[in-house]
Amino acid sequence: MNIHKVCVIGAGISGLTTAKTFIEEGYDVTVFEKQSGLGGVWEKSRTYPKLTTQNTRDTYCFSDYPMPESYSEFPTAKEMREYLESYASYFGVINQIHLKTEVTQVYKEVREEGKWIVRIKFEDNQASLKEEEHIFDFVIICNGTFNVPRVPSITGKEEFIASGGTILHSSQFTNTSLIQGKRVVVVGFGKSAADIANLAAETAKECSLVFRRVMWKIPKRFFNKIIYKDLLMTRFSEIWIPYRKRRGVEKLLHKFAKPLVWAFWRTNETIVRSQFKLDRVGMVPEVKMDKALTCNGNLAPDGFYEYINSGKIQAIKSSITRFLPNGVELANGKKINTDVVIFGTGFTQNISFLQEKYRDLLMNENGDFRLYRTILNPDVPNLAFIGYNSSFFCPLTSEVAAWWLLEYIKGNLLLPSPSQIHQEIDTEFTWIKRNLPKDLPIGTCVLSFSYHHLEDLIEDMGLDLHRKGTKQIQGIMESINPLAYQKIRQKLKNRNPQQTNYVGIPKR
């Protein structure tokens, strides 16, 4: 594979670590970022007040660049921006980034012999809009799974706004002055919705939280003492979640000890119900916890359930059916007078810039991404995705995925045949549909299987983690430590350059 010029689309977590990985190996890397700053979801214009990570600083860093110990235990959005800017500067990525540059088209023409043409749009120094085309050997899409704000289409919006009302997506809520002393309705039950409802409880005149269903939220500290990472971000905790490809203890556990698995999860549910007093506030989820720890899973912000219990947050299980001049009407018939409606309803992926015939090969009719190892599709050569493996520890999974892609481009990975890859993708999709919640993004979320996903990628690269006598990266009871994975990168750098690994094919 003769690759030299590489285009990276997006300068968030996944784009930065991908660019850094390829720059280190001597590739000519160009990064296009449409925002005015790097950081992706942490870029200043996209973050709401008091936003923090859901991870502790020691679990949300890259393998060779720890966060400063002076940072908050759960880093703030400002600290995340500083960390990512420092990372980009230290590793020489910053000079390759073109900010305020939107990729509008990615396509191929016969005249360019299979190379990608990337059309960009930007403002020059005189604030004039310019368009250019650049040619690349390989394109890596790192625009992330939090790409385009998802706002439901509801009638009456124009009337509500004309009467002085405000409608925002959580990514547009950048200042508490927007809700100070006002009546606020927050829609959703995910992280952003809960965070913003908490803020509204503290600063707004009234706050209603409207959601379709209750989901499990995890306490930062179980029993108000044990930080959640020590219980739920270990290899041990993941063996209790059914996985498609089981082996060893996992296979025995889910085949012969199902009552034990059941008891493990019911015990965790009981702890959370008691700690948050969910029964008292009528907020016990219908779905079982072991089915809910997906990409919709999140931590409860401090005081969230206390605000619901006290009435500072009016929790209403329903949905908005229409806007009224002075508020909203819900599916249950209730009308709420409000000044501001904020949708914490998440994001969708958007790769509309990619030539349609390639989009059709990458996505099925439901919009699910057909990506092998969440990275590539054999039908679209010289194109890959990094960061479409949303996990418990996104910086690390993006980083290891970038290593995997590098090994593939260097010719050190020999993949199964296209038909075998598609069969593997089909099998995985079928299993997910049968065993996991229906609203789970298929093809872009590995959160329930974060460790398994890492192990798959690492073993693909020829490092057998399950061979007898192999020293494990971490102990089974240790919470994830990205710094421990740097030894994997060093092994890849130091090994025989002629070594080829056969992914998914028995070694001969």
VENWORA-V14681 format. One record per pair of residues at least 12 apart in sequence whose ideal C-beta (glycine too) atoms are under 7 Angstrom apart, sorted by the first residue. I is the first residue (numbers start at 1). J is the second residue. D is the distance in Angstrom with one decimal. If there is no record, write none. Layout:
<<I | J | D> <I | J | D>>
This chain:
<<1 | 409 | 5.7> <1 | 411 | 6.0> <3 | 137 | 4.5> <3 | 138 | 4.9> <3 | 409 | 5.3> <4 | 27 | 6.5> <4 | 28 | 5.6> <4 | 137 | 5.7> <5 | 28 | 4.8> <5 | 136 | 4.8> <5 | 137 | 5.0> <6 | 22 | 5.4> <6 | 27 | 4.9> <6 | 28 | 6.7> <6 | 29 | 5.0> <6 | 136 | 6.4> <6 | 137 | 6.8> <6 | 138 | 4.9> <6 | 140 | 6.6> <7 | 30 | 5.5> <7 | 32 | 7.0> <7 | 116 | 6.9> <7 | 118 | 5.4> <7 | 136 | 4.2> <7 | 139 | 4.7> <7 | 140 | 6.9> <8 | 29 | 6.2> <8 | 31 | 4.5> <8 | 140 | 5.0> <8 | 142 | 5.7> <9 | 32 | 5.6> <9 | 103 | 5.2> <9 | 139 | 6.9> <9 | 141 | 5.1> <9 | 142 | 6.0> <9 | 143 | 5.6> <10 | 33 | 6.3> <10 | 40 | 6.5> <10 | 142 | 3.9> <10 | 143 | 4.3> <10 | 144 | 6.3> <11 | 31 | 5.3> <11 | 33 | 3.7> <11 | 38 | 4.0> <11 | 97 | 5.1> <12 | 39 | 6.1> <12 | 40 | 2.0> <12 | 41 | 6.5> <12 | 142 | 6.7> <12 | 144 | 5.4> <13 | 40 | 6.0> <13 | 84 | 6.9> <13 | 387 | 6.7> <13 | 394 | 5.9> <13 | 395 | 5.3> <13 | 398 | 5.8> <14 | 142 | 4.2> <14 | 144 | 6.3> <14 | 386 | 4.6> <14 | 387 | 2.6> <14 | 398 | 4.0> <15 | 31 | 6.0> <15 | 142 | 3.6> <16 | 38 | 6.8> <16 | 84 | 6.1> <16 | 87 | 6.2> <16 | 88 | 5.5> <16 | 93 | 5.7> <17 | 62 | 6.0> <17 | 395 | 6.8> <17 | 398 | 5.4> <17 | 399 | 4.5> <17 | 402 | 5.4> <18 | 140 | 5.5> <18 | 142 | 5.6> <18 | 386 | 4.6> <18 | 402 | 4.4> <19 | 31 | 5.1> <19 | 93 | 4.7> <19 | 96 | 6.1> <20 | 91 | 4.5> <20 | 93 | 5.2> <21 | 402 | 4.2> <21 | 403 | 6.3> <21 | 406 | 5.5> <22 | 406 | 6.5> <23 | 92 | 6.0> <23 | 93 | 6.4> <23 | 96 | 6.9> <25 | 406 | 6.2> <29 | 96 | 5.2> <30 | 96 | 6.0> <30 | 98 | 7.0> <30 | 134 | 7.0> <31 | 96 | 5.2> <31 | 97 | 4.4> <31 | 98 | 6.7> <32 | 98 | 5.3> <32 | 101 | 4.8> <32 | 103 | 5.2> <32 | 120 | 5.9> <33 | 97 | 5.8> <33 | 98 | 6.8> <33 | 99 | 5.3> <33 | 101 | 6.5> <34 | 100 | 6.9> <34 | 101 | 6.5> <34 | 102 | 4.1> <35 | 99 | 6.9> <36 | 99 | 5.8> <36 | 100 | 5.3> <37 | 99 | 6.6> <38 | 84 | 6.0> <38 | 85 | 6.5> <38 | 88 | 6.0> <38 | 97 | 6.1> <39 | 80 | 6.7> <39 | 81 | 5.0> <39 | 84 | 5.0> <40 | 144 | 5.5> <41 | 144 | 7.0> <41 | 146 | 4.9> <42 | 77 | 5.5> <42 | 80 | 4.2> <42 | 81 | 5.3> <42 | 84 | 6.5> <44 | 81 | 6.6> <45 | 174 | 6.9> <46 | 171 | 4.8> <47 | 77 | 4.0> <48 | 170 | 5.9> <48 | 173 | 4.6> <48 | 174 | 6.4> <48 | 192 | 6.8> <48 | 195 | 6.8> <48 | 196 | 6.1> <49 | 175 | 6.6> <49 | 176 | 5.1> <49 | 199 | 6.2> <50 | 195 | 6.9> <50 | 199 | 6.3> <51 | 77 | 4.4> <51 | 195 | 6.6> <52 | 72 | 6.9> <52 | 74 | 4.4> <52 | 75 | 6.4> <52 | 76 | 5.3> <53 | 74 | 5.4> <53 | 75 | 5.0> <53 | 80 | 6.5> <54 | 191 | 6.6> <54 | 298 | 6.0> <54 | 299 | 4.9> <55 | 393 | 6.6> <56 | 73 | 5.5> <56 | 74 | 6.2> <56 | 227 | 7.0> <56 | 229 | 5.8> <57 | 71 | 4.8> <57 | 73 | 6.5> <57 | 75 | 5.2> <58 | 481 | 6.9> <59 | 229 | 5.7> <59 | 233 | 6.2> <59 | 393 | 5.5> <59 | 479 | 6.4> <59 | 480 | 5.1> <59 | 482 | 7.0> <60 | 75 | 6.9> <60 | 393 | 6.6> <60 | 395 | 5.9> <61 | 395 | 6.0> <61 | 482 | 5.4> <62 | 87 | 6.6> <62 | 395 | 5.2> <62 | 399 | 5.5> <62 | 482 | 6.4> <63 | 396 | 6.5> <63 | 399 | 5.9> <63 | 482 | 4.8> <63 | 483 | 6.0> <63 | 485 | 4.5> <63 | 486 | 4.2> <63 | 489 | 6.5> <64 | 486 | 5.1> <65 | 87 | 5.2> <65 | 90 | 7.0> <66 | 483 | 6.0> <67 | 83 | 5.6> <100 | 122 | 5.9> <100 | 123 | 6.4> <101 | 120 | 5.2> <101 | 122 | 4.3> <102 | 120 | 6.6> <102 | 121 | 4.8> <103 | 118 | 6.1> <103 | 120 | 5.7> <103 | 353 | 5.1> <104 | 119 | 5.1> <104 | 120 | 6.7> <104 | 121 | 5.2> <104 | 353 | 5.7> <105 | 119 | 3.9> <105 | 353 | 5.6> <106 | 118 | 5.4> <106 | 139 | 5.9> <106 | 353 | 5.4> <106 | 354 | 4.9> <106 | 355 | 6.5> <107 | 355 | 3.9> <108 | 355 | 6.7> <112 | 135 | 6.1> <115 | 135 | 5.2> <115 | 136 | 6.5> <115 | 137 | 6.0> <116 | 136 | 4.9> <116 | 139 | 4.7> <116 | 382 | 6.7> <117 | 133 | 5.5> <117 | 135 | 5.8> <118 | 133 | 7.0> <118 | 134 | 5.0> <118 | 136 | 6.0> <118 | 139 | 6.7> <119 | 131 | 6.5> <119 | 133 | 5.1> <120 | 132 | 5.5> <120 | 134 | 6.9> <137 | 382 | 6.5> <138 | 382 | 4.8> <138 | 409 | 6.7> <139 | 382 | 7.0> <139 | 383 | 5.2> <140 | 384 | 5.1> <140 | 386 | 5.8> <141 | 351 | 6.4> <141 | 385 | 4.9> <142 | 386 | 5.1> <142 | 387 | 5.0> <144 | 387 | 5.1> <145 | 349 | 5.9> <145 | 388 | 6.2> <145 | 390 | 4.9> <145 | 441 | 7.0> <145 | 444 | 5.2> <146 | 347 | 4.3> <147 | 347 | 5.7> <147 | 348 | 6.7> <147 | 349 | 5.1> <147 | 350 | 5.1> <148 | 347 | 5.9> <148 | 348 | 5.1> <148 | 350 | 4.4> <149 | 169 | 4.0> <149 | 171 | 5.3> <149 | 347 | 5.9> <150 | 345 | 5.0> <150 | 346 | 5.0> <150 | 347 | 5.6> <150 | 348 | 5.1> <151 | 169 | 5.4> <151 | 343 | 5.0> <151 | 345 | 6.5> <152 | 345 | 6.6> <154 | 320 | 5.6> <154 | 322 | 6.1> <154 | 323 | 6.0> <155 | 322 | 4.8> <155 | 323 | 6.9> <156 | 322 | 4.5> <156 | 323 | 3.3> <156 | 324 | 6.3> <157 | 323 | 5.3> <159 | 323 | 6.4> <159 | 325 | 5.2> <160 | 323 | 3.9> <160 | 324 | 6.8> <160 | 325 | 6.4> <163 | 325 | 4.3> <163 | 326 | 6.3> <165 | 339 | 6.2> <166 | 178 | 6.9> <166 | 339 | 6.7> <166 | 340 | 4.6> <167 | 341 | 5.1> <168 | 342 | 4.9> <169 | 343 | 5.1> <170 | 192 | 3.8> <170 | 196 | 6.0> <170 | 342 | 6.2> <170 | 343 | 6.7> <170 | 344 | 4.5> <173 | 196 | 6.2> <173 | 342 | 5.6> <176 | 199 | 6.2> <176 | 203 | 5.2> <178 | 340 | 6.6> <179 | 200 | 5.5> <179 | 203 | 6.0> <179 | 204 | 4.6> <179 | 340 | 5.6> <180 | 203 | 5.5> <181 | 204 | 6.9> <181 | 205 | 5.3> <182 | 204 | 5.5> <182 | 205 | 5.7> <182 | 339 | 4.1> <182 | 340 | 5.3> <183 | 204 | 7.0> <183 | 205 | 5.4> <183 | 206 | 4.4> <183 | 337 | 6.1> <183 | 338 | 4.6> <183 | 339 | 4.9> <184 | 200 | 4.4> <184 | 204 | 4.4> <184 | 206 | 6.7> <184 | 207 | 5.1> <184 | 338 | 6.5> <184 | 340 | 4.8> <184 | 342 | 6.7> <185 | 208 | 4.8> <185 | 210 | 6.0> <185 | 328 | 6.0> <185 | 336 | 5.9> <185 | 338 | 4.6> <185 | 341 | 4.8> <186 | 200 | 6.3> <186 | 207 | 6.8> <186 | 209 | 5.1> <186 | 342 | 5.1> <186 | 344 | 5.9> <187 | 210 | 5.1> <187 | 320 | 6.5> <187 | 341 | 6.8> <187 | 343 | 4.8> <187 | 344 | 6.4> <187 | 345 | 6.0> <188 | 211 | 6.1> <188 | 343 | 6.6> <188 | 344 | 3.6> <188 | 345 | 4.8> <189 | 211 | 3.9> <189 | 214 | 6.6> <189 | 215 | 5.4> <190 | 296 | 6.4> <190 | 298 | 5.9> <190 | 344 | 6.0> <190 | 346 | 6.1> <191 | 298 | 4.1> <192 | 344 | 4.0> <193 | 209 | 6.8> <193 | 344 | 2.9> <194 | 217 | 7.0> <194 | 300 | 6.8> <194 | 301 | 5.4> <194 | 304 | 5.4> <195 | 301 | 5.3> <196 | 342 | 5.6> <196 | 344 | 5.8> <197 | 209 | 4.6> <197 | 313 | 5.2> <198 | 301 | 4.8> <198 | 303 | 6.3> <198 | 304 | 5.7> <198 | 307 | 6.5> <201 | 307 | 4.3> <201 | 312 | 4.1> <201 | 313 | 5.1> <207 | 312 | 6.6> <207 | 313 | 5.2> <207 | 314 | 6.8> <208 | 314 | 4.4> <208 | 316 | 6.0> <208 | 336 | 5.5> <209 | 313 | 5.3> <209 | 314 | 6.9> <209 | 315 | 5.1> <209 | 316 | 6.8> <210 | 316 | 5.1> <210 | 318 | 5.9> <210 | 319 | 6.7> <210 | 320 | 6.3> <210 | 330 | 6.6> <211 | 317 | 6.2> <212 | 319 | 5.4> <213 | 286 | 6.9> <214 | 283 | 5.2> <214 | 285 | 4.6> <214 | 317 | 6.9> <215 | 285 | 5.6> <215 | 292 | 6.0> <215 | 296 | 6.0> <216 | 272 | 6.7> <216 | 285 | 5.2> <216 | 289 | 5.1> <216 | 292 | 4.6> <216 | 297 | 6.8> <217 | 298 | 6.1> <217 | 299 | 6.4> <217 | 300 | 3.8> <218 | 232 | 6.7> <218 | 297 | 6.8> <218 | 299 | 5.2> <218 | 300 | 6.8> <219 | 272 | 6.5> <219 | 275 | 5.6> <219 | 300 | 6.0> <220 | 299 | 5.6> <222 | 271 | 6.1> <223 | 275 | 7.0> <229 | 479 | 4.2> <230 | 479 | 5.3> <233 | 392 | 5.6> <233 | 479 | 4.6> <233 | 480 | 5.1> <234 | 476 | 6.8> <234 | 477 | 5.6> <234 | 478 | 6.2> <234 | 479 | 5.5> <235 | 451 | 5.1> <235 | 474 | 7.0> <235 | 476 | 4.6> <236 | 476 | 4.8> <236 | 477 | 5.3> <238 | 449 | 6.9> <238 | 451 | 4.9> <238 | 452 | 6.8> <239 | 253 | 6.3> <240 | 261 | 5.8> <240 | 264 | 5.1> <240 | 265 | 6.9> <241 | 290 | 6.1> <241 | 293 | 6.9> <241 | 448 | 5.2> <242 | 254 | 5.5> <242 | 435 | 6.3> <243 | 449 | 5.6> <243 | 452 | 5.6> <244 | 428 | 6.6> <244 | 431 | 4.6> <265 | 288 | 6.4> <265 | 289 | 5.3> <265 | 290 | 4.4> <268 | 289 | 5.7> <269 | 289 | 5.0> <276 | 300 | 6.6> <276 | 305 | 4.4> <277 | 305 | 6.5> <277 | 309 | 6.6> <280 | 309 | 6.6> <281 | 305 | 6.1> <281 | 308 | 5.1> <281 | 309 | 5.0> <283 | 305 | 6.9> <283 | 308 | 6.8> <283 | 315 | 6.8> <287 | 437 | 6.6> <291 | 436 | 6.7> <291 | 437 | 5.8> <293 | 448 | 5.6> <294 | 436 | 6.3> <294 | 437 | 6.1> <294 | 440 | 4.9> <294 | 445 | 6.3> <294 | 447 | 5.7> <294 | 448 | 5.6> <295 | 390 | 5.1> <295 | 440 | 6.7> <295 | 441 | 6.0> <295 | 445 | 3.9> <295 | 447 | 4.9> <297 | 447 | 6.7> <316 | 330 | 6.8> <316 | 334 | 6.9> <318 | 330 | 4.2> <318 | 331 | 5.0> <318 | 332 | 4.5> <318 | 334 | 6.8> <319 | 331 | 4.9> <328 | 341 | 6.4> <349 | 444 | 6.7> <358 | 380 | 5.1> <361 | 377 | 6.3> <361 | 379 | 4.5> <361 | 380 | 5.5> <362 | 377 | 5.4> <362 | 380 | 6.1> <368 | 429 | 6.8> <368 | 442 | 4.1> <368 | 443 | 4.7> <369 | 388 | 6.3> <369 | 443 | 3.7> <369 | 444 | 5.5> <370 | 425 | 5.2> <370 | 443 | 6.3> <371 | 385 | 5.9> <371 | 388 | 6.3> <371 | 443 | 5.6> <372 | 421 | 4.8> <372 | 424 | 6.8> <372 | 425 | 6.4> <373 | 404 | 6.7> <373 | 456 | 6.6> <373 | 457 | 6.3> <374 | 388 | 5.0> <374 | 389 | 4.0> <374 | 443 | 6.7> <374 | 444 | 6.6> <374 | 446 | 6.5> <375 | 401 | 5.7> <375 | 404 | 6.5> <375 | 405 | 5.9> <378 | 418 | 4.0> <378 | 421 | 5.2> <379 | 418 | 6.7> <384 | 405 | 5.3> <386 | 398 | 5.6> <386 | 401 | 5.1> <386 | 402 | 5.4> <386 | 405 | 6.6> <388 | 444 | 4.5> <389 | 401 | 5.8> <389 | 446 | 4.9> <389 | 453 | 6.1> <390 | 444 | 6.1> <390 | 445 | 4.9> <390 | 446 | 6.9> <390 | 447 | 6.1> <391 | 446 | 5.1> <391 | 447 | 5.3> <391 | 450 | 4.1> <391 | 453 | 6.5> <392 | 447 | 5.7> <392 | 450 | 4.3> <392 | 480 | 7.0> <393 | 450 | 6.3> <393 | 480 | 5.1> <393 | 482 | 6.6> <395 | 482 | 6.6> <396 | 482 | 4.4> <396 | 485 | 6.3> <397 | 446 | 7.0> <397 | 450 | 6.5> <397 | 453 | 6.3> <397 | 454 | 6.4> <400 | 454 | 5.8> <400 | 457 | 5.1> <400 | 458 | 6.7> <400 | 485 | 6.8> <401 | 457 | 6.3> <403 | 461 | 6.9> <403 | 489 | 6.2> <403 | 492 | 6.3> <404 | 457 | 4.7> <404 | 460 | 6.2> <404 | 461 | 6.1> <407 | 461 | 5.2> <407 | 492 | 6.7> <412 | 499 | 6.6> <412 | 500 | 6.0> <412 | 501 | 6.3> <413 | 460 | 6.3> <413 | 461 | 6.9> <413 | 501 | 5.5> <413 | 503 | 5.5> <414 | 500 | 5.6> <414 | 501 | 6.9> <414 | 502 | 5.0> <414 | 503 | 6.6> <415 | 503 | 5.1> <416 | 503 | 6.4> <416 | 504 | 4.4> <416 | 505 | 5.8> <420 | 504 | 6.7> <424 | 504 | 7.0> <429 | 442 | 5.7> <458 | 488 | 5.9> <460 | 501 | 6.5> <460 | 503 | 4.5> <461 | 492 | 6.2> <461 | 501 | 6.1> <462 | 499 | 6.4> <462 | 501 | 3.9> <463 | 488 | 6.4> <463 | 491 | 6.3> <473 | 485 | 6.2>>
